[in-house]
């Protein structure tokens, strides 16, 4: 019985990742690089999260507790993604925002299990950012963009 459950779990995970990857490949990306170029540019953890749709450990990003004024951009291509004024403490351990900068985020339904939300990618380079859920602040958008801090670069307001 254990073997069947392990095989089933592996099949589900594998199919979800390949489905999400195929959806990303269909995006009209402005920035394209080879995997070797991405590996040279990104750290091992950044590559795992941004290019392989991984997830960093909760509460591990210094950006989780950053509330300075500024802009959050894609770590891979510096596309503006989120404004600091839309950041909030979700208590989840990942930087969270109630809205994105329109047009700079692409969405794929990488996992059919709604527990994981809808996958978010940089619209310019296709980098995996995190997921969006419908359990954000009700007084604004009701959205919670749960983003891997390692996929972001913070640019303070001058």
Phi, psi and omega in degrees: 000319180299318181298319180296315180296320179295315179297317179298314179299314179300317180298316179297311181298314181299315181294322179294315181295317181292325177296315179296318180298319179295321178294320178296319180299335179277349178292148178273080186280139178274335181243120176230136178222160175286161177299326178296320178293319178296317180298325179289326183279323189257152172289171180301315180292317178300316180298314180303315182283308189285320185261334182250009178059036176280183178226132176285161179295137178303144178065016182265344183268130175297340179287343179301321182255017179272122178234027174288159175283139179163202186230138175258123182241164177294129180296330184277327186223000178065026172288129177297128184243315185219146174264145182299331181293346180256010179273144177214160179273105181272346183077006184273340182100003177232149175304133183230143182225149179267355175199157182253171170278114187306137176089348183256358178240136175248147183242138172228149177267069185293336182225124183287346178280114185296348177303325182271357180070192179263135183287140179247140180226153169295129182288344182266323183243352178081004181299136177290130180252315184165220183218157175244137182235162179262033180239031179275189182300124182289336182280356176239259185257343186078002181261149172230105174276105183264107193243138174292123180300328181293343178272357183244154170234133181262131176245110181296150177290136181271000000 
